[in-house]
Amino acid sequence: MSGFFAGGRFWDMTAADQAAMNQGHAQLGAAGVGDPGHESRLIWAHVTGDSAHFAALVARRAARAPLSHLLGYRDFYDHRFIVTPDVLDPRPDTEAIVTAALADPFAHVLDLGTGSGCILLSLLAARPQATGLGVDLSDAALAVAAQNRSALGLDQRATLVRSDWFTAVTGSFDLIVSNPPYIAATEMAGLQPEVRLHEPHLALTDGADGLSYYRIIAAGAGAHLAPGGRLIVEIGPTQASDVSALLRAAGFTDLRVIPDLDGRDRGIAGRWGAAAA
C-alpha cells in the first residue's frame, strides 16, 4: 500500500489505484498541464477514490477544462469560493488587490463587476464592521456570488445588484474596487485554453483596446466616493501608465502601482480629490 495527503486526509492507494493515478498523471503531463502530479492528486481526492470518475475528470482536464470547474471551487485569499463557467476563476494575483484594500480602514465598499464575489467577500470577511455592494451585468455570475455570500455568512452585510457598471449604483462609498475586463481583443487568441475556451468572455475583454472599462470607472467613480475615498483596480501588467493617466485626468491623486506575487504591475490605487498632505 502507498498513498498521499490531499483534501485534508491521507489516501491509501492499492496497486490498481496507483496505476490509475499514474495514468492520469501521464495524461495530464502529455496535455501540457503545469503540475500534473498535484492536480491528479486533487482530482483523486475530489472523487473520493472513484477511479472511473477520476478518469472522466482527468480527460476533461487534459482537454484543458479549468481545474476549478472540475472541483467546483477555488481557494482565494482566506476562503474557498464556488466557481462555475459563469465567473472568472479567482487567481492568486488578484489577492494583491485585496491586500492593498485592507491596508487602510473602510466602512462601505463597492465592487464593480463582482463575478464570484471573491474580492468583495474577502474584504468583508476581514472587516466585520464593514458593509458592501457588489454589482455585475451577469445574472448567472450574481447567482454564484450569492452562493459564496451565504457560504461565508455575509448575507446581512453584502448586497448584490445587477448593474451595468454604475447604472444601478446609489450612495457613497469610501472604497471602490474592481477587476474589470482588461484583455484587448487582439490578445484573446494568445490566452491559455483554460481561459480562452472556458471562462466568460464578457468578464475577460472589452472587445477593444482593453481600456474601455477603465474609462467608465474613471468617469463615474468620483460621484460615488467620499472625499479622500480610495479606488483600487486590477490591471494587466502593461497597463499601469495608461490607467494611471485616465485616473489622474479624472481627478484621482496619490496614484500608486500595486505589484502581484511575481512583481508584475497588477493594480492601481488612488484617492478621490486632493492629494494627502
C-alpha positions in Angstrom: 0.0 0.0 0.0 1.1 3.6 -0.7 -0.7 6.9 -0.5 -0.6 10.7 -0.3 -2.2 13.6 1.5 -4.8 15.7 -0.3 -8.1 17.3 0.6 -7.3 17.2 4.3 -6.8 13.5 4.6 -4.4 10.6 3.8 -5.4 8.4 0.8 -4.3 4.8 0.9 -3.6 3.5 -2.6 -3.9 -0.1 -3.8 -1.8 -1.2 -6.8 -4.8 -0.6 -9.0 -5.4 2.8 -7.6 -1.7 3.7 -8.1 -1.9 2.5 -11.7 -4.9 4.7 -12.4 -3.2 7.6 -10.7 0.0 7.1 -12.7 -2.0 7.0 -16.0 -3.9 10.2 -15.0 -0.6 11.9 -14.2 0.9 10.9 -17.5 -2.2 12.0 -19.4 -2.2 15.5 -17.8 1.5 15.9 -18.4 1.2 15.0 -22.0 -1.6 17.6 -22.3 0.7 20.3 -21.0 -0.9 20.8 -17.6 1.6 22.6 -15.5 1.7 20.4 -12.3 0.1 17.1 -13.3 1.1 15.3 -10.1 -0.5 17.9 -7.8 -3.6 18.2 -10.0 -4.1 14.4 -10.3 -4.0 14.1 -6.5 -6.5 16.9 -6.1 -8.9 15.2 -8.6 -8.5 11.8 -6.9 -9.4 13.4 -3.5 -12.3 15.2 -5.1 -13.8 11.9 -6.5 -13.0 10.1 -3.2 -11.0 7.5 -5.0 -13.6 6.5 -7.6 -11.3 5.5 -10.5 -14.0 5.8 -13.2 -14.9 9.3 -12.1 -11.2 10.1 -11.8 -10.6 9.0 -15.4 -13.5 11.1 -16.7 -12.3 14.3 -14.9 -8.7 13.7 -16.0 -9.9 13.5 -19.6 -11.7 16.8 -19.2 -8.7 18.4 -17.6 -6.5 17.1 -20.4 -8.8 18.9 -22.8 -7.9 22.0 -20.7 -11.1 22.5 -18.8 -10.0 24.6 -15.7 -9.3 22.6 -12.6 -11.7 24.8 -10.6 -14.5 23.8 -13.0 -13.9 20.2 -12.2 -13.6 20.6 -8.5 -16.3 23.3 -8.3 -14.2 25.7 -6.2 -11.0 27.8 -6.0 -9.2 28.8 -2.8 -8.6 32.5 -2.7 -7.2 34.7 0.0 -8.5 33.2 3.3 -11.6 31.3 1.9 -12.9 28.8 -0.6 -15.1 30.1 -3.3 -17.6 28.3 -5.5 -16.6 28.6 -9.2 -18.6 27.8 -12.3 -18.1 28.6 -16.0 -20.2 31.7 -15.4 -17.5 33.6 -13.5 -13.8 34.2 -13.7 -11.6 31.8 -11.9 -10.2 33.7 -9.0 -6.4 34.0 -9.4 -3.7 34.4 -6.8 -2.5 37.6 -8.4 -5.8 39.2 -7.6 -5.1 38.7 -3.9 -2.8 41.7 -4.2 -5.9 43.9 -4.7 -7.4 42.5 -1.5 -4.2 43.1 0.4 -4.0 46.7 -0.8 -7.6 47.4 0.0 -7.1 46.1 3.6 -4.1 48.3 4.2 -6.4 51.2 5.2 -9.8 51.3 7.0 -13.1 51.3 5.2 -16.7 51.0 6.2 -18.6 50.8 2.9 -17.2 49.2 -0.2 -18.4 48.9 -3.8 -17.1 46.1 -6.1 -17.7 46.7 -9.8 -18.0 43.5 -11.8 -18.1 41.3 -8.7 -18.2 37.9 -10.5 -17.8 35.2 -8.0 -17.7 37.8 -5.2 -14.1 36.8 -4.3 -12.8 40.4 -3.8 -15.9 41.9 -2.1 -16.5 38.9 0.2 -12.8 38.6 1.2 -12.8 42.2 2.2 -16.0 42.0 4.2 -14.9 38.8 5.9 -11.7 40.5 7.0 -13.5 43.6 8.2 -16.5 42.5 10.4 -17.9 46.0 10.8 -17.9 46.9 7.0 -20.8 46.5 4.5 -20.6 46.3 0.8 -22.3 46.3 -2.6 -21.3 44.0 -5.5 -22.6 44.7 -9.0 -22.4 42.7 -12.1 -24.1 42.7 -15.5 -24.4 38.8 -15.4 -27.4 37.3 -13.5 -25.5 34.0 -13.6 -22.5 35.5 -12.0 -24.6 37.2 -9.3 -26.1 33.8 -8.5 -22.7 32.3 -7.9 -21.7 35.4 -5.8 -24.9 34.9 -3.7 -23.9 31.3 -3.0 -20.5 32.4 -1.9 -22.0 35.1 0.2 -24.2 32.7 2.1 -21.3 30.2 2.5 -19.3 32.9 4.2 -22.2 34.1 6.4 -22.3 37.5 4.8 -25.9 37.8 3.7 -26.5 40.6 6.0 -23.5 42.7 5.0 -23.1 42.2 1.3 -25.8 43.4 -1.2 -25.7 42.1 -4.8 -27.3 44.0 -7.6 -27.5 43.6 -11.4 -25.9 46.8 -12.9 -24.1 47.9 -16.0 -21.2 49.5 -14.0 -22.7 52.5 -12.2 -26.2 52.5 -13.7 -27.9 50.9 -10.7 -25.4 52.1 -8.0 -26.6 54.6 -5.4 -25.0 56.1 -2.4 -21.4 56.9 -1.3 -18.5 54.6 -0.6 -15.1 55.1 1.0 -13.7 52.3 -1.1 -14.3 51.1 -4.7 -12.6 48.0 -6.1 -12.8 46.4 -9.5 -11.3 43.7 -11.6 -12.7 44.8 -14.9 -12.4 43.0 -18.3 -9.0 44.4 -19.4 -7.7 42.0 -22.1 -7.6 43.6 -25.5 -9.4 41.9 -28.4 -6.1 41.4 -30.2 -4.8 39.5 -27.1 -7.6 37.0 -26.8 -6.2 34.4 -29.2 -3.0 34.1 -27.2 -4.7 33.2 -23.9 -4.3 29.7 -22.4 -7.1 27.3 -23.5 -8.4 27.2 -19.9 -9.2 30.9 -20.1 -10.0 31.4 -23.8 -12.3 28.4 -24.2 -13.9 28.1 -20.7 -14.1 31.5 -19.0 -16.8 34.1 -19.8 -15.6 36.4 -22.5 -17.8 39.2 -21.0 -15.5 39.1 -18.0 -12.3 38.9 -19.9 -12.3 41.5 -22.7 -13.9 44.8 -23.7 -13.7 43.7 -27.3 -11.5 46.7 -28.0 -8.2 48.1 -26.6 -8.6 46.7 -23.1 -9.1 50.2 -21.6 -12.8 50.8 -22.2 -14.0 50.0 -18.8 -11.2 51.9 -17.0 -12.6 55.0 -18.9 -16.1 54.2 -17.5 -14.7 53.7 -14.0 -12.6 56.8 -14.1 -15.5 58.9 -15.3 -18.1 57.6 -12.8 -16.2 56.6 -9.6 -15.9 60.2 -8.2 -19.7 60.5 -8.0 -19.8 57.6 -5.6 -16.7 58.2 -3.5 -16.5 60.2 -0.3 -13.8 62.9 -0.4 -10.4 61.1 0.1 -12.1 57.8 -0.7 -10.0 55.1 -2.4 -10.3 53.4 -5.8 -8.3 50.2 -6.5 -8.5 48.5 -9.8 -6.8 45.4 -11.2 -4.8 45.9 -14.4 -2.9 43.9 -17.0 0.9 44.0 -16.5 1.4 46.5 -19.4 -1.4 48.9 -18.5 -0.1 50.9 -15.5 0.8 54.0 -17.4 -2.4 54.2 -19.4 -4.7 53.5 -16.5 -2.9 55.9 -14.2 -3.2 58.7 -16.9 -7.0 58.1 -17.1 -7.4 58.2 -13.3 -5.2 61.3 -12.9 -7.2 63.1 -15.6 -10.4 62.3 -13.8 -9.2 63.8 -10.6 -7.6 60.9 -8.7 -4.4 61.6 -6.7 -1.9 59.6 -4.7 -1.7 57.1 -7.5 0.5 54.1 -7.0 1.1 50.8 -8.7 0.4 47.5 -6.9 2.7 44.6 -7.7 1.5 41.0 -7.8 3.2 37.9 -6.4 5.7 37.9 -9.3 6.5 41.6 -9.1 4.5 42.5 -12.2 2.2 45.5 -12.2 -1.2 44.2 -11.1 -3.2 47.1 -9.8 -3.6 50.9 -9.5 -4.7 52.6 -6.2 -5.6 56.2 -5.9 -7.6 58.6 -3.8 -10.5 60.9 -4.9 -9.8 64.5 -4.6 -6.9 66.5 -3.1 -3.6 64.6 -2.5 -2.9 63.7 1.1 -0.7 66.2 2.9 
